[in-house]
């Protein structure tokens, strides 16, 4: 039986929500091992001068505890 832990992570990107998600997983993988899944809980964007300038994600990251 595996023991899994879930943490909440925030990330941003100037390209897309997908890029923000990939950045979060890449950064988290520097200190966490055995990442199993990511659940995007919330998405938002920053608008300046009628243009989207930043994409933000709030996600839950699941990893196995050994």
Backbone as JSON Lines, residues from 0, in Angstrom:
{"i":0,"aa":"X","n":[0.84,-1.17,0.0],"ca":[0.0,0.0,0.0],"c":[0.89,1.24,0.0]}
{"i":1,"aa":"X","n":[0.58,2.18,-0.87],"ca":[1.34,3.42,-0.96],"c":[0.68,4.5,-0.1]}
{"i":2,"aa":"X","n":[1.52,5.33,0.49],"ca":[1.03,6.49,1.24],"c":[1.26,7.71,0.36]}
{"i":3,"aa":"X","n":[0.18,8.46,0.1],"ca":[0.26,9.63,-0.76],"c":[0.0,10.89,0.05]}
{"i":4,"aa":"X","n":[0.67,11.97,-0.32],"ca":[0.48,13.25,0.34],"c":[0.08,14.27,-0.72]}
{"i":5,"aa":"X","n":[-0.79,15.21,-0.33],"ca":[-1.26,16.25,-1.25],"c":[-0.86,17.6,-0.68]}
{"i":6,"aa":"X","n":[-0.24,18.43,-1.53],"ca":[0.1,19.79,-1.12],"c":[-0.5,20.77,-2.12]}
{"i":7,"aa":"X","n":[-0.68,21.99,-1.7],"ca":[-1.21,23.03,-2.56],"c":[-0.06,23.9,-3.06]}
{"i":8,"aa":"X","n":[-0.07,24.19,-4.36],"ca":[1.01,24.94,-4.99],"c":[0.4,26.05,-5.85]}
{"i":9,"aa":"X","n":[1.03,27.21,-5.83],"ca":[0.63,28.32,-6.69],"c":[1.73,28.57,-7.7]}
{"i":10,"aa":"X","n":[1.34,28.9,-8.93],"ca":[2.33,29.17,-9.97],"c":[1.77,30.18,-10.96]}
{"i":11,"aa":"X","n":[2.68,30.8,-11.72],"ca":[2.24,31.77,-12.73],"c":[3.1,31.67,-13.98]}
{"i":12,"aa":"X","n":[2.59,32.22,-15.07],"ca":[3.29,32.22,-16.35],"c":[2.78,33.37,-17.19]}
{"i":13,"aa":"X","n":[3.64,33.9,-18.04],"ca":[3.19,34.93,-18.97],"c":[2.7,34.32,-20.29]}
{"i":14,"aa":"X","n":[2.76,32.97,-20.39],"ca":[2.36,32.3,-21.63],"c":[0.96,31.69,-21.56]}
{"i":15,"aa":"X","n":[0.72,30.81,-20.55],"ca":[-0.55,30.09,-20.49],"c":[-0.73,29.41,-19.14]}
{"i":16,"aa":"X","n":[-1.96,28.93,-18.89],"ca":[-2.22,28.15,-17.68],"c":[-1.46,26.83,-17.73]}
{"i":17,"aa":"X","n":[-1.35,26.24,-18.92],"ca":[-0.62,24.99,-19.06],"c":[0.85,25.18,-18.71]}
{"i":18,"aa":"X","n":[1.43,26.28,-19.16],"ca":[2.82,26.57,-18.86],"c":[3.02,26.79,-17.35]}
{"i":19,"aa":"X","n":[2.08,27.47,-16.72],"ca":[2.15,27.69,-15.28],"c":[2.11,26.36,-14.53]}
{"i":20,"aa":"X","n":[1.28,25.43,-15.0],"ca":[1.18,24.11,-14.39],"c":[2.49,23.34,-14.55]}
{"i":21,"aa":"X","n":[3.06,23.37,-15.75],"ca":[4.32,22.68,-16.0],"c":[5.45,23.25,-15.15]}
{"i":22,"aa":"X","n":[5.46,24.58,-14.99],"ca":[6.47,25.22,-14.16],"c":[6.35,24.78,-12.7]}
{"i":23,"aa":"X","n":[5.12,24.67,-12.22],"ca":[4.89,24.25,-10.83],"c":[5.41,22.84,-10.6]}
{"i":24,"aa":"X","n":[5.12,21.93,-11.52],"ca":[5.57,20.54,-11.38],"c":[7.09,20.47,-11.46]}
{"i":25,"aa":"X","n":[7.67,21.2,-12.39],"ca":[9.13,21.18,-12.55],"c":[9.83,21.71,-11.3]}
{"i":26,"aa":"X","n":[9.32,22.81,-10.75],"ca":[9.93,23.39,-9.55],"c":[9.73,22.47,-8.34]}
{"i":27,"aa":"X","n":[8.54,21.93,-8.18],"ca":[8.26,21.04,-7.05],"c":[9.11,19.77,-7.11]}
{"i":28,"aa":"X","n":[9.39,19.3,-8.33],"ca":[10.16,18.06,-8.47],"c":[11.61,18.22,-8.03]}
{"i":29,"aa":"X","n":[12.05,19.44,-7.8],"ca":[13.41,19.65,-7.3],"c":[13.54,19.18,-5.85]}
{"i":30,"aa":"X","n":[12.44,19.22,-5.1],"ca":[12.5,18.79,-3.7],"c":[11.57,17.62,-3.39]}
{"i":31,"aa":"X","n":[10.62,17.34,-4.26],"ca":[9.69,16.23,-4.05],"c":[9.98,15.11,-5.04]}
{"i":32,"aa":"X","n":[9.92,13.9,-4.57],"ca":[10.1,12.74,-5.44],"c":[8.77,12.01,-5.59]}
{"i":33,"aa":"X","n":[8.66,11.22,-6.62],"ca":[7.49,10.36,-6.85],"c":[6.19,11.14,-7.01]}
{"i":34,"aa":"X","n":[6.23,12.26,-7.75],"ca":[5.0,13.01,-8.02],"c":[4.1,12.14,-8.89]}
{"i":35,"aa":"X","n":[2.86,11.98,-8.48],"ca":[1.92,11.1,-9.17],"c":[0.92,11.84,-10.04]}
{"i":36,"aa":"X","n":[0.42,13.0,-9.54],"ca":[-0.61,13.71,-10.31],"c":[-0.68,15.16,-9.88]}
{"i":37,"aa":"X","n":[-1.36,15.92,-10.71],"ca":[-1.6,17.32,-10.41],"c":[-3.07,17.62,-10.76]}
{"i":38,"aa":"X","n":[-3.74,18.31,-9.86],"ca":[-5.14,18.69,-10.05],"c":[-5.21,20.21,-10.03]}
{"i":39,"aa":"X","n":[-5.59,20.81,-11.15],"ca":[-5.72,22.26,-11.21],"c":[-7.03,22.64,-10.54]}
{"i":40,"aa":"X","n":[-6.9,23.29,-9.4],"ca":[-8.06,23.64,-8.59],"c":[-8.68,24.96,-9.04]}
{"i":41,"aa":"X","n":[-7.84,25.91,-9.47],"ca":[-8.34,27.23,-9.82],"c":[-7.41,27.87,-10.84]}
{"i":42,"aa":"X","n":[-7.99,28.66,-11.72],"ca":[-7.22,29.41,-12.71],"c":[-7.65,30.87,-12.64]}
{"i":43,"aa":"X","n":[-6.69,31.76,-12.83],"ca":[-7.02,33.18,-12.89],"c":[-6.0,33.87,-13.79]}
{"i":44,"aa":"X","n":[-6.28,35.11,-14.12],"ca":[-5.37,35.86,-15.0],"c":[-5.34,37.32,-14.55]}
{"i":45,"aa":"X","n":[-4.22,37.96,-14.81],"ca":[-4.04,39.38,-14.54],"c":[-4.19,40.12,-15.86]}
{"i":46,"aa":"X","n":[-5.0,41.17,-15.85],"ca":[-5.24,41.97,-17.06],"c":[-4.71,43.38,-16.83]}
{"i":47,"aa":"X","n":[-3.92,43.85,-17.79],"ca":[-3.42,45.23,-17.77],"c":[-3.63,45.84,-19.14]}
{"i":48,"aa":"X","n":[-4.21,47.01,-19.17],"ca":[-4.48,47.71,-20.44],"c":[-5.23,46.82,-21.43]}
{"i":49,"aa":"X","n":[-6.26,46.15,-20.94],"ca":[-7.12,45.28,-21.76],"c":[-6.39,44.11,-22.39]}
{"i":50,"aa":"X","n":[-5.3,43.66,-21.76],"ca":[-4.54,42.53,-22.29],"c":[-4.17,41.61,-21.12]}
{"i":51,"aa":"X","n":[-4.29,40.31,-21.33],"ca":[-3.89,39.35,-20.31],"c":[-2.37,39.32,-20.26]}
{"i":52,"aa":"X","n":[-1.82,39.6,-19.06],"ca":[-0.37,39.67,-18.92],"c":[0.21,38.53,-18.1]}
{"i":53,"aa":"X","n":[-0.65,37.86,-17.32],"ca":[-0.15,36.78,-16.47],"c":[-1.25,35.76,-16.21]}
{"i":54,"aa":"X","n":[-0.89,34.48,-16.34],"ca":[-1.8,33.38,-16.06],"c":[-1.38,32.76,-14.73]}
{"i":55,"aa":"X","n":[-2.36,32.47,-13.86],"ca":[-2.06,31.91,-12.55],"c":[-2.87,30.63,-12.33]}
{"i":56,"aa":"X","n":[-2.24,29.67,-11.67],"ca":[-2.93,28.43,-11.3],"c":[-2.72,28.14,-9.83]}
{"i":57,"aa":"X","n":[-3.75,27.59,-9.24],"ca":[-3.71,27.07,-7.88],"c":[-3.96,25.58,-8.04]}
{"i":58,"aa":"X","n":[-2.98,24.76,-7.69],"ca":[-3.14,23.33,-7.97],"c":[-2.78,22.49,-6.76]}
{"i":59,"aa":"X","n":[-3.28,21.25,-6.8],"ca":[-2.94,20.27,-5.77],"c":[-2.03,19.23,-6.4]}
{"i":60,"aa":"X","n":[-0.93,18.99,-5.74],"ca":[0.1,18.08,-6.23],"c":[0.12,16.86,-5.32]}
{"i":61,"aa":"X","n":[0.03,15.68,-5.92],"ca":[0.02,14.44,-5.16],"c":[1.33,13.69,-5.4]}
{"i":62,"aa":"X","n":[1.96,13.26,-4.29],"ca":[3.21,12.51,-4.41],"c":[3.23,11.39,-3.38]}
{"i":63,"aa":"X","n":[4.04,10.38,-3.68],"ca":[4.15,9.22,-2.78],"c":[5.19,9.47,-1.71]}
{"i":64,"aa":"X","n":[4.84,9.16,-0.48],"ca":[5.75,9.26,0.65],"c":[6.37,7.89,0.88]}
{"i":65,"aa":"X","n":[7.67,7.84,0.92],"ca":[8.35,6.54,1.13],"c":[8.97,6.49,2.5]}
